[in-house]
Amino acid sequence: MVPGSEQANRGGGSGEAIIVVSGLPRSGTSMTMKMLAEGGISLLTDGIRVADESNPQGYYEFEKVKQLDKAGDLSWLNQARGKAVKIISYLLPLLPDTLDYRVLFMHRDLHEVIASQNRMLVELGEPTGADDDRMLTLFDDHLRKVKQVIAARPCFDVIDIDYHEVLDQPRRQAGRISEFLGGGLDVERMAAAVDQRLYRNRAVR
């Protein structure tokens, strides 16, 4: 379990909270979105990015999320109240303080994150970018800074979720998620949504 995984609700906004699934790309965010859907949570998605070899069960994305770092129209946030939306960790600090966010923050071995990202880039015919050691340092620094930023803002209520623990103990982790969100989710269906066959990029050290 990630240290300090449960935090008290400290919401500083008003109205129904937005459920945010976050973390680095390739850290298990799509898996968690599927679990929430199976548990009975409505998702804010648009289907623009379709399933492919890297994510055969879909990406569960909402394109307007990318406007967070472009000073674009953020009225879509009101649509997200009471729903789950996927927002990568780089964009979390850009969410306004006027709303409440219950964040499911995914953690995965950074070696596996990099391996998965590299594999996806190869499948897309794109260069893999910086060397792995440099990316490890950048990702580690980024995660530390993001967690510090959101911990200092009362609009964020965060639970840390470990990707491997979801794979190893799907029923238990589904129960943690349900409790964090107030209970009442279909934990059995959430656990059944976890597909071990999609764990294809394992840490290489």
Residue pairs with C-beta under 8 A, 6 or more apart in sequence:
1 162
1 165
2 107
2 160
2 161
2 162
4 160
5 159
5 160
5 161
5 176
6 159
6 180
7 157
7 158
7 159
8 157
9 102
9 157
10 154
10 156
10 157
11 17
11 100
11 101
11 154
11 155
11 157
12 97
12 100
12 153
12 154
12 155
13 97
13 98
13 99
13 100
13 101
13 155
14 98
14 99
14 100
15 81
15 99
15 100
16 81
16 82
16 100
17 81
17 82
17 99
17 100
17 101
17 102
17 157
18 77
18 80
18 81
18 82
18 83
18 85
18 99
18 100
18 101
18 102
19 36
19 41
19 82
19 83
19 84
19 85
19 101
19 102
19 104
19 181
20 84
20 85
20 86
20 87
20 92
20 95
20 101
20 102
20 103
20 104
21 29
21 32
21 33
21 36
21 84
21 85
21 86
21 87
21 103
21 104
21 106
22 29
22 86
22 87
22 88
22 89
22 92
22 103
22 104
22 105
22 106
23 29
23 88
23 89
23 105
23 106
23 107
23 108
24 88
24 89
24 106
24 108
24 110
24 113
24 139
24 142
24 143
25 88
25 113
25 117
26 108
26 112
26 113
26 116
26 117
26 120
26 201
27 106
27 107
27 108
27 113
27 163
28 106
28 108
28 161
28 163
28 166
29 60
29 86
29 88
29 106
30 55
30 57
30 58
30 59
30 60
30 86
31 163
31 166
31 193
31 194
31 195
31 198
32 104
32 106
32 161
32 166
32 177
33 43
33 45
33 60
33 84
33 86
34 57
34 58
34 60
34 193
35 166
35 174
35 177
35 190
35 191
35 193
35 194
36 43
36 84
36 104
36 177
36 185
36 190
37 43
37 60
37 84
37 193
38 186
38 189
38 190
38 192
38 193
39 174
39 177
39 178
39 185
39 186
39 187
39 189
39 190
40 184
40 185
40 186
41 83
41 84
41 181
41 185
42 82
42 83
42 84
43 60
43 83
43 84
43 85
44 62
44 76
44 79
44 80
44 83
44 84
44 85
45 60
45 61
45 62
45 85
45 86
46 61
46 62
46 63
46 64
48 61
48 63
49 59
49 61
49 63
50 58
50 59
51 57
51 58
51 59
52 123
53 123
54 116
54 119
54 120
54 123
56 198
57 195
57 198
59 86
60 86
61 86
62 76
62 85
62 86
64 72
64 73
64 76
65 85
65 86
65 87
65 91
66 91
67 73
67 74
67 76
68 74
68 87
68 91
68 94
68 95
69 90
69 91
69 94
74 96
77 95
77 96
77 99
81 99
87 95
89 105
89 142
89 143
89 146
90 142
90 146
92 103
92 146
92 149
92 150
92 156
93 146
93 149
93 150
95 101
95 155
97 153
97 154
97 155
98 155
99 155
100 155
100 157
101 155
101 156
101 157
102 157
102 159
102 180
102 181
103 150
103 156
103 157
103 158
103 159
104 159
104 161
104 177
104 180
105 147
105 158
105 159
105 160
105 161
106 161
106 163
107 143
107 160
107 161
107 162
107 163
108 162
108 163
108 164
109 163
109 164
109 203
110 135
110 136
110 139
110 140
111 132
111 136
111 203
111 204
111 205
112 163
112 201
112 202
112 203
113 139
114 132
114 135
114 136
114 139
115 201
115 202
115 203
115 204
116 200
116 201
117 128
118 128
118 132
119 200
119 201
121 127
121 128
121 129
122 128
129 135
130 138
147 158
150 156
150 158
151 158
159 176
159 177
159 180
161 173
161 176
161 177
162 173
165 172
165 173
166 173
166 194
167 194
167 196
167 199
170 190
170 191
170 192
170 193
170 194
171 187
171 188
171 191
173 191
174 185
174 187
174 188
174 190
174 191
175 187
177 185
177 190
178 184
178 185
178 187
178 190
